[in-house]
């Protein structure tokens, strides 16, 4: 979203546009952090089994 600010733009209009931008946040990877608990079990145990090339 782009906010165009001129010298004639009122501060109320800018605040409305900023509030609108804050409401429409896109989901990122951080939004899903920790959502797969139980799928792989403990993270360290899972990594040890996957990366265990010598056993």
C-alpha positions as CSV (number, residue, x, y, z in Angstrom):
1,X,0.0,0.0,0.0
2,X,1.2,3.4,-0.9
3,X,0.4,6.6,1.1
4,X,0.8,9.8,-0.9
5,X,1.4,12.8,1.3
6,X,1.2,16.3,-0.1
7,X,1.5,19.6,1.7
8,X,-2.3,19.8,1.7
9,X,-2.8,16.4,3.3
10,X,-4.4,16.5,6.7
11,X,-2.9,14.7,9.7
12,X,-6.2,12.8,10.2
13,X,-6.0,11.4,6.7
14,X,-2.5,10.2,7.3
15,X,-3.5,8.6,10.6
16,X,-6.4,6.8,9.0
17,X,-4.2,5.4,6.2
18,X,-1.6,4.3,8.8
19,X,-4.2,2.5,10.8
20,X,-5.5,0.8,7.6
21,X,-2.0,-0.4,6.8
22,X,-1.5,-1.8,10.3
23,X,-4.7,-3.9,10.0
24,X,-3.8,-5.5,6.7
25,X,-0.5,-7.2,7.6
26,X,0.6,-10.1,5.5
27,X,1.4,-13.4,7.1
28,X,5.0,-14.3,7.3
29,X,6.9,-17.3,8.4
30,X,7.0,-15.8,11.9
31,X,3.2,-16.1,12.0
32,X,3.5,-19.9,11.8
33,X,6.5,-20.3,14.2
34,X,5.8,-23.1,16.6
35,X,2.6,-24.3,14.9
36,X,3.9,-27.8,14.1
37,X,4.4,-28.9,17.7
38,X,4.0,-32.6,18.0
39,X,4.5,-33.3,14.2
40,X,8.2,-33.8,14.6
41,X,8.4,-34.2,18.4
42,X,11.3,-32.6,20.1
43,X,13.2,-30.4,17.6
44,X,16.7,-31.4,18.8
45,X,15.9,-35.2,18.7
46,X,14.5,-34.8,15.2
47,X,17.6,-33.0,14.0
48,X,19.9,-35.6,15.6
49,X,18.1,-38.4,13.8
50,X,18.0,-36.7,10.4
51,X,21.7,-35.5,10.6
52,X,23.0,-38.7,12.1
53,X,25.1,-39.8,9.1
54,X,27.6,-42.0,11.0
55,X,25.2,-44.4,12.7
